[in-house]
């Protein structure tokens, strides 16, 4: 059975999409099958990996007859993708009228027979119905922050949404896998102080792994590649993250 992980934060620009893609790249490097779900109407993940399909996330949400199998496209031997389209930007208002609006993905996933080891869901910064669907479907979530105070404020907002879903009995047993520090600057005094504050405030919730900012990650996305395909040196933090993540899942 696949481990389903949502990547989330209400702040844009923290690198959720890059983290999802490169984590999938490391899972593939370990020869495990992984499904990436582009649950963001901006469709950045879809564009970066340069994939397309007749059916997308829009159809999965909007059309009762469309199932997961219809929407999956293969990126490489181990990575598969459910792509998205800008058309999904209108879904929030459309889905609001549906009775089961927060659990559409979960209900369709329960009918989906698959042999994936991991499913990683990339999400919009907007904590709407699509993000709620991601959380309802997931076993775990990873919160991704950069070194800005607003990224930390976003963690509280995510917690409120999760608490509300729990109160409405839509989720049970969803676990925080960890908080990933991404796009951190190595050299600035502020960054060092921020790391100390995060470690002290969030303690064991924080992954030991830190993804430091580098132009190589931007170059990889521009080339439509995972970092593992582009730069062995810069893929190492994701290898560390992968093993740290496995250890937390085993616990």
HELIX and SHEET records of a PDB file:
HELIX    1   1 UNK A   16  UNK A   29  1                                  14    
HELIX    2   2 UNK A   44  UNK A   49  1                                   6    
HELIX    3   3 UNK A   57  UNK A   62  1                                   6    
HELIX    4   4 UNK A   68  UNK A   71  1                                   4    
HELIX    5   5 UNK A   86  UNK A   90  5                                   5    
HELIX    6   6 UNK A   91  UNK A   95  1                                   5    
HELIX    7   7 UNK A  101  UNK A  103  5                                   3    
HELIX    8   8 UNK A  104  UNK A  109  1                                   6    
HELIX    9   9 UNK A  129  UNK A  137  1                                   9    
HELIX   10  10 UNK A  149  UNK A  167  1                                  19    
HELIX   11  11 UNK A  189  UNK A  202  1                                  14    
HELIX   12  12 UNK A  203  UNK A  205  5                                   3    
HELIX   13  13 UNK A  215  UNK A  222  1                                   8    
HELIX   14  14 UNK A  227  UNK A  230  1                                   4    
HELIX   15  15 UNK A  232  UNK A  250  1                                  19    
SHEET    1   A 8 UNK A  72  UNK A  74  0                                        
SHEET    2   A 8 UNK A  79  UNK A  82 -1                                        
SHEET    3   A 8 UNK A  34  UNK A  39  1                                        
SHEET    4   A 8 UNK A 118  UNK A 123  1                                        
SHEET    5   A 8 UNK A   3  UNK A   8  1                                        
SHEET    6   A 8 UNK A 140  UNK A 145  1                                        
SHEET    7   A 8 UNK A 175  UNK A 184  1                                        
SHEET    8   A 8 UNK A 206  UNK A 212  1                                        
END                                                                             
